[in-house]
């Protein structure tokens, strides 16, 4: 019995080789590039959907966007797949999905951090509240809720890069010695 998510690697490889040959022939004869076969598209869709249900991706609220990014990257990746070096397009497309998912997660976390910083800078009065006669307890509890739920760590955005070691040649050494001499003389 065949599963809905089953992708046959050999059949996919033959379909990709045939598609790449058709694209190559179209470029040589200056004809419009052919449309990707439905089988390759179905395989890409199956791979991206199934991969999104892995434990490390299943609980994101933007899983549909991750799947869409994975499909987009896989479609461009099919043209770049080198069948002379590799014979496993399933692994190649899965890896394409993985990097697309990670990229989406980074973008969404960055947006979440930006939203949280904006929310921190605004007070409850700036929000459009329907009833203007709300009591102070409600406003305080709402502000406490906003502050507790919008506190996102943005340290991943500001990774400190290691400074590159500068290798100086004899000419640069001479200029560095001159600069140090001026600093010692405190000439302005």
JOBELSUL-V506837 format. One record per residue. N is the residue number from 1. RES is the residue in one small letter. SS is DSSP state (H for helix, E for strand, - for the rest). BURIAL is I if it has 9 or more other C-alpha atoms within 8 Angstrom, else O. Layout:
n & res & ss & burial
N & RES & SS & BURIAL
N & RES & SS & BURIAL
//
This chain:
n & res & ss & burial
1 & x & - & O
2 & x & - & O
3 & x & - & O
4 & x & - & O
5 & x & - & O
6 & x & - & O
7 & x & - & I
8 & x & - & O
9 & x & H & I
10 & x & H & O
11 & x & H & O
12 & x & H & I
13 & x & H & I
14 & x & H & O
15 & x & H & I
16 & x & H & I
17 & x & H & I
18 & x & H & O
19 & x & H & I
20 & x & H & I
21 & x & H & O
22 & x & H & I
23 & x & H & I
24 & x & H & O
25 & x & H & O
26 & x & H & I
27 & x & H & I
28 & x & H & O
29 & x & - & O
30 & x & - & O
31 & x & - & O
32 & x & - & O
33 & x & - & O
34 & x & - & O
35 & x & - & O
36 & x & - & O
37 & x & - & O
38 & x & H & O
39 & x & H & O
40 & x & H & I
41 & x & H & I
42 & x & H & O
43 & x & H & I
44 & x & H & I
45 & x & H & I
46 & x & H & I
47 & x & H & I
48 & x & H & I
49 & x & H & I
50 & x & H & I
51 & x & H & I
52 & x & - & I
53 & x & - & O
54 & x & - & O
55 & x & - & O
56 & x & - & O
57 & x & - & I
58 & x & - & I
59 & x & - & O
60 & x & - & O
61 & x & - & O
62 & x & - & O
63 & x & H & I
64 & x & H & O
65 & x & H & O
66 & x & H & I
67 & x & H & I
68 & x & H & O
69 & x & H & I
70 & x & H & I
71 & x & H & I
72 & x & H & O
73 & x & H & I
74 & x & H & I
75 & x & H & I
76 & x & H & O
77 & x & H & I
78 & x & H & I
79 & x & H & O
80 & x & H & O
81 & x & - & O
82 & x & - & O
83 & x & - & O
84 & x & - & O
85 & x & - & O
86 & x & - & O
87 & x & - & O
88 & x & - & O
89 & x & H & I
90 & x & H & I
91 & x & H & O
92 & x & H & I
93 & x & H & I
94 & x & H & I
95 & x & H & O
96 & x & H & I
97 & x & H & I
98 & x & H & I
99 & x & H & I
100 & x & H & I
101 & x & H & I
102 & x & H & O
103 & x & H & O
104 & x & H & I
105 & x & H & I
106 & x & H & O
107 & x & H & O
108 & x & H & O
109 & x & H & O
110 & x & H & I
111 & x & H & O
112 & x & H & I
113 & x & H & I
114 & x & H & O
115 & x & H & I
116 & x & H & I
117 & x & H & I
118 & x & H & O
119 & x & H & I
120 & x & H & I
121 & x & H & O
122 & x & - & O
123 & x & - & I
124 & x & H & O
125 & x & H & O
126 & x & H & O
127 & x & - & O
128 & x & - & O
129 & x & - & O
130 & x & - & O
131 & x & - & O
132 & x & - & O
133 & x & - & O
134 & x & - & O
135 & x & - & O
136 & x & H & O
137 & x & H & O
138 & x & H & O
139 & x & H & I
140 & x & H & O
141 & x & H & O
142 & x & H & I
143 & x & H & I
144 & x & H & O
145 & x & H & O
146 & x & H & I
147 & x & H & I
148 & x & H & O
149 & x & H & O
150 & x & - & I
151 & x & - & O
152 & x & - & O
153 & x & - & O
154 & x & - & O
155 & x & H & O
156 & x & H & O
157 & x & H & O
158 & x & - & O
159 & x & - & O
160 & x & - & O
161 & x & - & O
162 & x & - & O
163 & x & - & O
164 & x & - & O
165 & x & - & O
166 & x & - & O
167 & x & - & O
168 & x & - & O
169 & x & - & O
170 & x & H & O
171 & x & H & O
172 & x & H & O
173 & x & H & I
174 & x & H & O
175 & x & H & O
176 & x & H & O
177 & x & H & O
178 & x & H & O
179 & x & H & O
180 & x & H & O
181 & x & H & O
182 & x & H & I
183 & x & H & O
184 & x & H & O
185 & x & H & O
186 & x & - & O
187 & x & - & O
188 & x & - & O
//
